[in-house]
Amino acid sequence: MILRVVHGAVPPEKKKAYVDFINTTLAPAIRKMPGCHFIYVAECVEKCHEHEVIYVSGWDSEEQCEAMDKTSIYQGAAVSAKSFYTHRYHDGALHIHYKTFAALE
């Protein structure tokens, strides 16, 4: 399984609209992609980092995860997500792929 981890930051004044967008548009679009097992989006609770968010999604393969990036549904949602980020992430949130080597199920 491949884990895709995405890190971004959202200003407080955009947080409510961002959460609504994630729950109604971005997360459902990603979850419907072939090979996606799950997606979690969380906000940081550490002091001075409350504006940071992280997405973690699980995929059958890196190819399926990368194929998602090229779909028109995802590209539209990802472009919309950028409008919520702080200036540091306007060109896109950092995303990294990890291959799992241990899991509990």
ABEGO torsion letter per residue (X at the ends): XBBBBBBBBBBAAAAAAAAAAAAAAAAAAAAABBGBABBBBBBBABBGAAABBBBBBBBABAAAAAAAAABAAAAAAAAAAAAABBAAAAAEBBBBBBBBABBBX
